[in-house]
């Protein structure tokens, strides 16, 4: 089992640029979660999907953030345009109902 | 609504000493409770989980946690700390019996002194 795979591991870009983070969940998992982790706010749930359908996006901070899951093996989190305050570590996790979530190693995003 | 409170953002122990990380939760339904560990530059890894079976749950790396309904607590312990235990630990709660949204605590960073 390869685990949850996120890419890129690190991203440095200038303010105003579009950023796309990618996630491949564990095969067979019905749920996919996107989190953001910062020193100030801790671990925040941004959005989660069930069977590729967005269920709760109440944690998405602004319209600049969007997430898609076109199929069961791939999801993206997009920020457009990016701002310095978006700098954080973004985690993707997958899981099954009432079971623990499996986390990827995260994408460390720095917006200059 | 569910919530999790971890008491102490930082805990420091000596190698070989008892580790105690505190977690209190609130939930309107029987909860599922989890402890995760995060090492630097890595994602969260599951240490152990409580899902309404035995109240004393044993996890990996010698950790265990006890579910106490009367105290709404789920504290994490390890009898003897090792240097490799230095990490950040997160307590989490989700709705049992079909719940899917997990609420994470703010985390407790454990330091282990030689």
Interface residues (C-beta under 8 A of the other chain):
Chain A: X4 X31 X42 X43 X45 X48 X50 X55 X56 X91 X93 X97 X98 X100 X101 X102 X103 X104 X105 X106 X108
Chain B: X32 X34 X36 X41 X42 X43 X44 X45 X46 X49 X51 X90 X94 X95 X96 X97 X98 X99 X100 X101 X102 X104 X106 X107
